[in-house]
Each structure stands twice: as structure tokens, then as C-alpha cells.
Amino acid sequence: MTAILQVRDIQKSFGGVQAVRGVSFDVHEGEILGVIGPNGSGKSTLFNCILGQLLPTGGSVSVDGRNVTGLRPSELNRLGVSRTFQLLQVFPRLSVRENLILAGQEHRGSRLGRLFGARDAGLGPEADRMLDFFRLTALAHEQAGSLSYGQQKLLDAAMAFMAGSRLVLLDEPAGGVNPTMLGGLRERLAAINREARATFVVIEHNMEFVMALCTRLIVLAEGQIIAEGTPDEVRRNPAVIEAYLGH
Amino acid sequence: MSTRHSLLLGLVLLALLALIPADLTNLGIPYPGLKRYGTYILTLWLVTAIAAMGVNLIVGYAGQETLAQAAFLGIGAYLTAIAGKHGVPFGLCFIGSGIVAFIVGIALGFPALRVQKHYLAFVTLAFSVLAWLVFRNEAEITGGVMGVRDIARPIVFGFKLRNAVHFYWFVLAIAAVLTFALWWILQSPWGRAFTALRENPLRAESLGVDVRLYTLLAFALGSAYGGMAGSLYAPLVEFIDPSPFALGPSLLFMLMVVVGGSGTFFGPFVGAGVAVLLPEWLRAWENYYLMIYAVAVMVLMALFPGGLVGLVAFFTRKRSRL
């Protein structure tokens, strides 16, 4: 299997605190990799280093074999890498449909062409398809800020796929979502992985969600990988039980 | 509102605005139009609204700050006044004012990109003071505190716009074109990207929106509107000196946008109307008018931070629910 994402010896320090200590892993096409670990284990810092929000102190990140260390998030997005954030990050005053169009428009034609071209940048049908896929069609023209938390989480995830991204990094997608909606979110993510061969890296605290969704897990503690394997292997790993699961 | 309805509304408003100063008694309608001063005030409102539209793009849509719009107005005004005296046709002066303000906007925006929001406000504040000092101290070029006198009205297709109503119609036509251009930009994916900058730049960047470039574009386009407004201001007042291009008027442009309704399309027109027309109406109270004006603005901001357009939208929604 081809590695879409290669993370090699990533390190990140904040003054005297070493938040990430030499983390390396590969993510293969069509895989759903889960990154778990207790609070403060360096998961979000690792994400931010991979996605250009933070410049790593050491190490490298490659996408499709190309070194992308330190590239800005917008440049990475144009290479087919998108993300969601731990806290909700939709555009509250735009409609749900406009949020989706915005999420894909920078990938359509030239910038000048977009000024004189169609208002929806030719993304109307794609946005409608995504609304249907994430079961948000009835809310298409509502302001995103007026949606429930769970619906905004769905929209947040849908936006990450609008650009036709091959690699999506989801930061706590289940956080704050009620159990009913959580099943729907997991099922939609699994479906998009199956149907579009989309590749995910998921940071998550909800063990049930992550064990059901992911094909492979890596476990971080104190900024380094302490275990790696299938959900079942990780669940049985004594180091993980000691450091994270605690039972 | 659909695109067709928006355009229709725009055309109706344009026709109404064109008729306001005109004498209609010849058509059998008992309306004598406006006197010269009234037409001047109406023209000043349009010029002010053009500059305020630029501020609204920067502040209301892109979520940045600017305290330099009066300086850009000054750049356009001085360029038009001085080049006009050297025989450069008004059309070239007008386009040149927009281009120069756009370029200066980019030059100012580049270092300011590292310092967005309030820090950008301080960068523009420094530029505003610097521009005013140049207008005042470079007397050989700008006339210093004595200013530039006898600025000619434009000649359009061999027709000199001496008549106040004719010049008003000319400014109205340009304002209509600039309003349509801004409406087009805001309806396009660029407008959506500008809104994304204001609402959530972090998320916008992660979705491929080049935050730096769009910030720069919004800033430069907004500044160009200031330059073009200045180019119309010079032949309107026929005499310019540095005082209308100081920091105070720049703050007033910010106030116009906020009072009118920041991030709303008609906000700058309403805000400019308040800033230009209200002092005229309150002039009878002489020294108290600034106080009344200030209190009215404070009450409005405290109760309706969405400005006057937001206030109207609030009551329209309330009425539709009844």
C-alpha cells in the first residue's frame, strides 16, 4: 500500500517543554488511523505540526513523497489535505450550503476566473450531493450558526471533504456530539471512506467511537508513541492500559 | 433576494436619486428640485458613500481595520487637483487615483499582514498621520496649508460640468458603476472568501483560502475606493487643503460604517447620510449639534450594534412575525 502521509521524527518544543518527542508513522491510502492518548500527550500539537499551523522543532512531514514541512495550511489544502478542528469551526453567518461551497471554491479555476465566473464556482451540484450525503439537505439554507452542535459537527466534517481531499485529519469529531447523532457521524465517515477511498487520521477521546471507526491506532503518551496496532491489539497492550485506559 | 430583484431595486433607486435635485415643473410635476447647496450636499453624500464602501469592504466584510481612508481620499484628491492643473484629463486622473491608492494600499498592507486587526489599525493610523504631514509640509507640490485652488470640474465629451445638477448626475453615474462593481465582487466567490476572513480566518486558511492574499486584496480594493472618492471630491469642492484628509475624518469613516451597519451592503450609504446630512439638519442647534450627534450614536451602538440597517432589519423581521 502507498503511504499518503509520512511523518518522520517530528519534535516540537515550547521553551523547556517538549510536547512532541520524535514521532514517526505512515498513513496509507484508504486507511482510518486513530491517534489516541491522555490529555496533554501531544496529539493536537502533532496535528498542528503536520498541518502547518505550527512549525516543528525537528523532523519532516511528506505528502505523496513530497516534503511539505512548514507549508501553510492553505498550501497543504491545495495538495489534497484538509482538517477539522477540536472546537467547532464553521462560518456562522453563512448558510449551510454557502459553507460547503466556500470549502471547495479555492480549488476551482483561477482566482481571477472565480471573480467573473459563476457565483457558486460551479460547486452547486457537489454541495447538494454533500448535503444529501451528510443528511443536511433540509438545513441547506439555514445560517450555520443556528444549527445544533451535532449538526454543526456534521457540517464541519462535510466541509473537509468538499475540496475532494484525499487525506482528512479530524480533531475530536465526536466531541460534544449526542449519542444519537454520533452513530450517524461514524456511519457517514465510514461510508465516505468506503465509497470515495478517503483516508483519515482521527484524534479522539471517545474510545467506543474510535475503536469502531479506525482500522489502526497509535497511542501517544508524553509526546511519544507507546503503542501501535489494530484496535484489538491496542486494547490488550499493557503499556496502553497503564498509561491511558487505566483499567 | 435574487440577482434579478437586486438589480431591479438598484435601478429604481438610481432613477429616484437622479430625480431628487432635478426641476420637474417643466414636466407638469410641482417639484422644483434642490437648490445649489442641497445638490452639493447630495453630491458630497455620494462621494463620502464611495469612500465608506471601501471602508466597509475592509472592516465590515474582511474583518480588518483601517484608520487611513481619509489619507487615501487625499491621495486621490491631490493627484486629481495637481495633474488636472497640468492638463491631464479627468478620466485619467480618476483611474490613476484608483490605481495609485490600490498600489499604496498593497504597499501598506504587506508589512501590516503580520499584524492584523488592532495592530493593522495602528499601522494605518501611522500612515494617516504621515500622509497628512506630506500634504501639509510638501508645500511646493501640495500647496501646504494654502492648498490647491480653482480645481476645474471635469469635461465629459466636450461638455463642462459647471452646473451642480450635471456634476451630481456625473458623480451618481460613477457611484452607480462602483456600487455595481462592489456588489459583483461581494456576490462572487471573492466575497465569500472576504466573509470567511472576518468570521474565521483559521478555518478559512485550512480550506485553502489564501488569507494573506485576500486580506491584501480587500485592503487594496477598499483603499482604491478611497482614492477614487478623493478624485471626485476635489472637483466637487474646487479647493482642497490637508484638513479633510487628517486622522479625524478617517475615524469618521469608521463611524459611518459602524452607524450604517458594518458588513451590510447599504450600510455605508446610510452611514454617510448620517455623517453628511445630520450635521446640516442639526446646524440650528449650533454648538450643541456635535453633542446631540455623539449621544445619538452612543445610544444606537448600545442598543443596536448592527447599525441603522440592522435596526431596520430587526423591525422588519419583528413585523413579519406578527
Contacts between the chains, C-beta under 8 A, distances in Angstrom:
chain1	res1	chain2	res2	distance
A	51	B	206	7.1
A	53	B	202	7.9
A	72	B	205	6.9
A	73	B	205	4.6
A	73	B	206	4.6
A	74	B	205	5.0
A	74	B	206	7.5
A	74	B	207	7.8
A	74	B	208	5.1
A	74	B	209	6.2
A	74	B	210	5.1
A	74	B	211	6.9
A	77	B	206	6.3
A	77	B	207	6.1
A	77	B	208	3.8
A	78	B	208	5.4
A	82	B	206	6.6
A	82	B	207	6.9
A	83	B	206	5.4
A	85	B	202	7.5
A	85	B	203	6.9
A	85	B	206	7.7
A	89	B	200	5.8
A	89	B	202	6.8
A	89	B	203	3.9
A	89	B	206	7.8
A	90	B	200	7.7
A	90	B	203	7.5
A	91	B	195	6.9
A	91	B	196	5.8
A	91	B	199	4.5
A	91	B	200	5.8
A	91	B	203	7.2
A	91	B	204	8.0
A	92	B	199	6.5
A	93	B	195	7.1
A	93	B	199	6.1
A	94	B	192	7.2
A	94	B	195	6.4
A	94	B	196	7.9
A	94	B	199	7.3
A	98	B	192	6.4
A	101	B	189	7.7
A	101	B	192	6.9
A	102	B	189	7.8
A	102	B	192	5.0
A	102	B	193	7.2
A	102	B	196	5.7
A	102	B	204	7.8
A	102	B	207	6.7
A	102	B	209	7.6
A	103	B	207	4.9
A	105	B	189	4.4
A	105	B	192	6.6
A	105	B	193	7.4
A	106	B	193	7.4
A	106	B	207	6.8
A	106	B	208	3.7
A	106	B	209	5.5
A	106	B	210	7.4
A	107	B	208	6.2
A	108	B	189	7.8
A	111	B	190	7.9
A	111	B	213	7.8
A	114	B	188	6.5
A	114	B	189	4.3
A	114	B	190	6.6
A	115	B	185	6.9
A	115	B	188	5.2
A	115	B	189	7.5
A	115	B	190	5.4
A	116	B	188	7.6
A	117	B	188	7.6
A	117	B	189	7.7
A	119	B	3	7.8
A	119	B	187	5.6
A	119	B	188	6.4
A	119	B	189	7.5
A	121	B	189	4.8
A	159	B	207	6.7
A	162	B	207	8.0
A	163	B	207	6.9
A	163	B	208	6.2
